[in-house]
Amino acid sequence: MARVCRRISSEILGARFSNGRRANEGCPFCGSELFGTTRDYQRLHLLETLSPESKYLCISCDREKVADLLSKYRLGLADD
């Protein structure tokens, strides 16, 4: 499911208006915002390096994956 959402969203996110603004920044299935556009994602340093697909996860459709990724990220910081 995440792979399909990521592929479709990457195609949709690639489409831009002439002024440079993205045509659609939400999930193509439910319309919710993608995790990569949230404030939480932008505050987490190195998350894109650790999990490149995390940017394209839907916060509604992929809720469990986002929560798991956040917990793994926070546990990794606690170990350091």
BAVOTOR-22548 format. One line per field, with one value per residue: residue number from 1; residue in one letter; x, y, z of N, C-alpha, C in turn. Coordinates in steps of 0.02 Angstrom, whole numbers. Example, Ala and Ser with C-alpha at 12.3 -4.5 7.8 and 13.67 -1.06 7.14 Angstrom:
BEGIN
i: c(1  2);
aa: c(a  s);
n_c1: c(660  642);
n_c2: c(-284  -112);
n_c3: c(390  354);
ca_c1: c(615  684);
ca_c2: c(-225  -53);
ca_c3: c(390  357);
c_c1: c(660  645);
c_c2: c(-165  2);
c_c3: c(390  394);
END
This chain:
BEGIN
i: c(1  2  3  4  5  6  7  8  9  10  11  12  13  14  15  16  17  18  19  20  21  22  23  24  25  26  27  28  29  30  31  32  33  34  35  36  37  38  39  40  41  42  43  44  45  46  47  48  49  50  51  52  53  54  55  56  57  58  59  60  61  62  63  64  65  66  67  68  69  70  71  72  73  74  75  76  77  78  79  80);
aa: c(m  a  r  v  c  r  r  i  s  s  e  i  l  g  a  r  f  s  n  g  r  r  a  n  e  g  c  p  f  c  g  s  e  l  f  g  t  t  r  d  y  q  r  l  h  l  l  e  t  l  s  p  e  s  k  y  l  c  i  s  c  d  r  e  k  v  a  d  l  l  s  k  y  r  l  g  l  a  d  d);
n_c1: c(41  95  196  125  54  162  218  114  91  214  211  104  147  249  192  172  112  122  180  266  214  157  43  -39  -28  -68  -123  -162  -266  -345  -336  -275  -137  34  164  289  263  229  250  313  391  482  554  628  785  889  796  748  861  878  758  703  577  488  446  341  237  67  -20  -139  -179  -62  -41  4  133  196  192  269  391  422  436  546  642  649  691  816  881  882  971  1093);
n_c2: c(-60  63  76  90  207  294  293  342  465  526  546  632  737  783  860  1028  1196  1339  1440  1376  1318  1169  1055  963  914  811  647  534  446  471  606  664  748  718  634  693  827  876  964  890  798  884  932  824  774  694  594  573  521  401  335  345  334  382  512  508  443  427  515  465  344  268  262  174  139  264  295  189  216  341  303  215  306  394  305  274  394  402  302  355);
n_c3: c(0  42  -51  -171  -144  -128  -257  -339  -276  -297  -433  -444  -361  -436  -533  -568  -547  -657  -583  -497  -384  -306  -382  -311  -148  -68  -11  -139  -121  -4  20  129  211  163  253  237  222  343  500  600  527  465  571  612  602  483  455  326  266  335  306  158  94  186  172  82  143  190  315  361  290  306  443  547  502  502  639  689  627  684  819  810  767  875  975  925  941  1079  1111  1075);
ca_c1: c(0  139  232  78  41  222  227  62  101  273  190  61  186  293  154  173  83  174  213  310  178  137  -27  -74  20  -99  -128  -209  -321  -390  -329  -238  -69  87  206  344  242  210  300  351  442  532  595  668  845  914  744  746  919  865  700  685  506  447  419  281  186  7  -29  -200  -175  -3  -34  45  202  222  202  326  451  437  460  614  685  659  732  884  910  892  1030  1154);
ca_c2: c(0  122  81  117  277  332  301  387  532  556  569  691  791  809  909  1094  1251  1380  1482  1335  1286  1101  1048  927  889  763  577  527  403  499  679  687  770  669  644  737  897  894  997  838  772  935  940  764  775  631  544  557  479  335  305  390  331  411  575  496  407  464  512  427  276  233  286  128  145  328  289  144  252  391  270  192  364  419  256  281  454  387  259  395);
ca_c3: c(0  45  -114  -220  -125  -142  -330  -365  -250  -328  -499  -434  -333  -488  -572  -536  -583  -689  -533  -457  -330  -322  -399  -259  -100  -24  -30  -194  -102  46  21  188  194  167  312  220  223  411  541  635  481  451  631  625  561  457  444  254  251  364  274  104  76  238  148  42  180  207  387  376  262  332  512  586  479  526  711  699  606  735  879  796  763  944  1011  900  973  1149  1116  1063);
c_c1: c(43  176  188  65  102  231  177  74  162  256  148  101  234  258  153  136  139  211  258  276  156  62  -67  -22  -9  -98  -179  -269  -371  -386  -293  -168  -20  133  263  327  224  267  344  407  499  578  642  726  865  860  740  804  907  809  675  611  461  414  352  228  127  -5  -93  -195  -119  12  12  119  234  237  262  391  471  464  531  663  701  700  804  918  924  954  1095  1178);
c_c2: c(63  132  112  190  320  345  350  458  565  581  632  750  821  862  975  1145  1294  1425  1442  1300  1216  1098  1015  899  838  693  571  484  437  575  707  708  713  686  692  810  920  927  946  812  822  947  881  761  704  578  525  512  407  299  351  390  364  477  566  456  453  459  476  355  236  253  241  134  209  324  244  179  305  359  243  250  390  371  261  342  441  344  299  432);
c_c3: c(0  -20  -169  -207  -142  -217  -359  -340  -281  -398  -492  -408  -384  -530  -534  -580  -613  -639  -486  -399  -351  -334  -343  -211  -53  -51  -87  -176  -55  51  81  168  201  224  298  221  294  448  579  590  471  511  644  576  543  445  370  234  276  329  219  86  127  217  113  79  197  282  407  353  293  404  554  567  503  600  726  681  658  799  869  795  833  985  989  931  1046  1160  1109  1123);
END
